[in-house]
Amino acid sequence: MSKKLILASSSPRRQELLNQVGISFTIRKPNIDESQIKTNDPMEKVKQLATLKGHNVPISHENEVILTADTVVSYKQKIFEKPKSKEDAYQMISRLSGSVHEVFTGVMIRSTEESKIFVERTMVEFWPLKEDEIDWYLSTDEPYDKAGAYGIQSIGAMFVKQIIGDYYNVVGLPISRVVRELREFDGGTWK
C-alpha cells in the first residue's frame, strides 16, 4: 500500500522543501500550546515540540504518515525563537553578529505502527554586522516570522559567513535526512 504524507506544519518553507524534492503531501495544522514546553535545552525543546505536534494531529487512515518539525536558533545555550517585537529581533541579530550559533530542528515521523524522532544540528557563523545593516534588515518584514530573526534562504543570507552542516536544516527542515527516513519508514512507497 502506498503511503500518504501529512505535513503537520503551516510553515511555507517546509512546504517548499517537500515540493522541491517531489514529495506529495497534505497539510493538517496542529493546534498546540507551545508554552507548555518548559525546557531551556534547545535540542530537547525541538524534540519535545515536534513530538507534541506529531501527537496532536490525528491519523485518519492506516496509510497516513505524519511529519512534524520545529526549529530554534541557539546562541550560548540561549534559545532564540521567533522575535516578539522589533527590539527583540534587534537583540537577536546583534548577538549573532560576528559569532557562531547553532540551529536545531526536531523532526517526528509517525504512523499507526511506529514513530521516530530525530534532531539535526547546524552551525552558522555570521559576519560582523554594522548598525545600519541591522537597522535596514529590521525595516523589512523578514525577521519577524523566523527563529533567530533571520532567513538564510532570503535577505538574511547576506549575514552568513559560513555554515557547518545541513543548509536546509537552517531553512527549517533537514530535507535530505527526512527523505531517507521516509524511504525507510514503515516500508512504504510515497504517492
C-alpha positions as CSV (number, residue, x, y, z in Angstrom):
1,M,0.0,0.0,0.0
2,S,1.4,3.4,-0.9
3,K,1.8,5.9,2.0
4,K,0.3,9.4,2.1
5,L,2.3,12.1,3.8
6,I,0.6,14.5,6.2
7,L,2.6,17.6,6.9
8,A,1.6,18.9,10.3
9,S,3.0,22.4,9.8
10,S,1.9,25.8,8.4
11,S,5.5,26.7,7.5
12,P,5.7,27.7,3.8
13,R,9.4,26.9,3.9
14,R,8.8,23.3,4.9
15,Q,6.1,23.0,2.2
16,E,8.6,24.4,-0.4
17,L,11.3,21.9,0.6
18,L,9.0,18.9,0.3
19,N,7.8,20.2,-3.1
20,Q,11.4,20.8,-4.2
21,V,12.2,17.0,-3.8
22,G,8.9,15.9,-5.3
23,I,7.1,14.5,-2.3
24,S,3.3,15.0,-2.3
25,F,1.7,15.9,0.9
26,T,-1.5,17.2,2.6
27,I,-1.4,19.8,5.3
28,R,-3.0,19.4,8.7
29,K,-2.1,22.1,11.1
30,P,-1.5,21.1,14.7
31,N,-3.3,23.1,17.4
32,I,-0.9,23.2,20.4
33,D,0.2,25.5,23.2
34,E,3.9,25.7,22.7
35,S,4.3,27.4,26.1
36,Q,3.7,24.1,27.9
37,I,7.3,23.0,26.8
38,K,9.4,24.5,29.6
39,T,12.9,23.2,28.9
40,N,15.7,25.7,28.0
41,D,17.8,23.0,26.3
42,P,17.5,23.7,22.6
43,M,17.9,20.1,21.4
44,E,15.3,18.9,24.0
45,K,13.0,21.7,23.2
46,V,12.7,21.0,19.4
47,K,12.4,17.3,20.2
48,Q,9.5,17.9,22.6
49,L,7.8,20.4,20.3
50,A,8.0,18.1,17.3
51,T,6.6,15.3,19.4
52,L,3.8,17.4,20.8
53,K,2.8,18.5,17.3
54,G,3.1,14.9,16.0
55,H,0.7,13.6,18.6
56,N,-1.7,16.5,18.1
57,V,-2.5,15.7,14.5
58,P,-4.7,12.6,14.2
59,I,-4.0,9.8,11.7
60,S,-7.3,9.2,10.0
61,H,-6.3,6.3,7.7
62,E,-3.8,3.4,8.2
63,N,-1.7,4.6,5.1
64,E,-1.1,8.1,6.5
65,V,2.3,9.2,7.9
66,I,2.5,12.4,9.9
67,L,5.6,14.6,9.6
68,T,6.2,17.4,12.1
69,A,9.2,19.7,12.7
70,D,10.3,22.6,14.9
71,T,13.3,24.8,14.6
72,V,15.1,27.0,17.0
73,V,18.3,29.1,17.0
74,S,20.6,28.8,20.0
75,Y,23.4,31.1,20.9
76,K,25.5,30.3,24.0
77,Q,22.7,27.9,25.1
78,K,20.1,30.6,24.9
79,I,17.1,29.8,22.6
80,F,16.2,32.4,20.0
81,E,12.7,31.6,18.7
82,K,10.6,34.0,16.6
83,P,11.0,37.6,17.8
84,K,8.1,39.1,19.6
85,S,9.0,42.7,18.6
86,K,11.4,44.8,16.6
87,E,13.5,45.3,19.8
88,D,13.6,41.5,20.3
89,A,14.7,41.0,16.7
90,Y,17.4,43.7,17.2
91,Q,18.8,41.9,20.3
92,M,18.9,38.6,18.5
93,I,20.7,39.8,15.3
94,S,23.1,42.0,17.4
95,R,24.1,39.0,19.5
96,L,24.6,36.7,16.4
97,S,26.7,39.4,14.7
98,G,30.3,38.2,14.3
99,S,29.7,34.9,16.1
100,V,28.8,31.3,15.7
101,H,25.4,29.9,16.6
102,E,23.5,26.6,16.3
103,V,20.3,25.8,14.6
104,F,18.4,22.8,15.8
105,T,15.4,21.2,14.1
106,G,13.5,18.4,15.7
107,V,11.6,16.1,13.4
108,M,8.9,13.5,14.2
109,I,7.6,10.9,11.7
110,R,4.6,8.8,12.9
111,S,2.3,6.2,11.5
112,T,-0.2,3.9,13.2
113,E,2.6,1.3,13.7
114,E,5.7,3.3,14.6
115,S,7.2,6.7,15.2
116,K,10.6,8.1,15.0
117,I,12.1,11.4,16.2
118,F,15.5,12.9,15.5
119,V,17.3,16.3,15.9
120,E,19.5,17.8,13.3
121,R,22.1,20.5,14.3
122,T,23.9,23.0,12.0
123,M,26.5,25.6,13.0
124,V,26.2,29.1,11.4
125,E,28.7,31.9,11.5
126,F,27.7,35.5,10.9
127,W,29.9,38.2,9.6
128,P,30.3,41.1,12.0
129,L,27.4,43.4,11.2
130,K,27.2,47.2,11.1
131,E,24.4,49.0,12.9
132,D,23.0,50.3,9.6
133,E,22.8,46.8,8.2
134,I,20.9,45.6,11.2
135,D,18.5,48.6,11.1
136,W,17.9,48.1,7.4
137,Y,17.2,44.4,7.8
138,L,14.7,45.1,10.7
139,S,12.8,47.5,8.4
140,T,11.9,44.6,6.2
141,D,9.2,42.0,7.0
142,E,11.6,39.1,7.0
143,P,12.9,38.8,10.6
144,Y,9.6,38.6,12.4
145,D,8.3,35.1,11.5
146,K,11.7,33.2,11.7
147,A,13.6,31.6,14.6
148,G,16.6,33.7,15.4
149,A,15.1,36.7,13.5
150,Y,16.7,35.8,10.1
151,G,16.0,33.8,7.0
152,I,19.1,32.2,5.5
153,Q,17.1,31.4,2.3
154,S,16.4,35.1,1.6
155,I,17.8,38.5,2.6
156,G,19.4,37.1,5.8
157,A,21.8,35.1,3.6
158,M,24.0,38.2,3.4
159,F,24.8,37.9,7.1
160,V,26.1,34.3,6.8
161,K,29.9,33.8,6.6
162,Q,29.8,30.0,6.7
163,I,27.8,27.0,7.8
164,I,28.8,23.6,9.0
165,G,26.1,21.1,8.5
166,D,22.8,20.9,6.6
167,Y,21.8,24.2,5.0
168,Y,18.2,23.1,4.7
169,N,18.1,22.4,8.4
170,V,18.6,26.2,8.9
171,V,15.7,26.8,6.4
172,G,13.5,24.7,8.7
173,L,13.7,21.0,7.6
174,P,16.7,18.8,7.0
175,I,15.2,17.5,3.8
176,S,17.8,15.0,2.7
177,R,17.6,13.2,6.1
178,V,13.8,13.4,6.1
179,V,13.7,11.8,2.6
180,R,15.9,9.0,3.7
181,E,13.9,8.4,6.9
182,L,10.7,8.4,4.9
183,R,12.1,5.8,2.5
184,E,12.9,3.5,5.4
185,F,9.8,4.4,7.4
186,D,7.1,1.7,7.5
187,G,8.4,0.1,4.3
188,G,6.1,2.5,2.4
189,T,6.1,4.0,-1.1
190,W,5.1,7.6,-1.5
191,K,2.4,9.0,-3.7
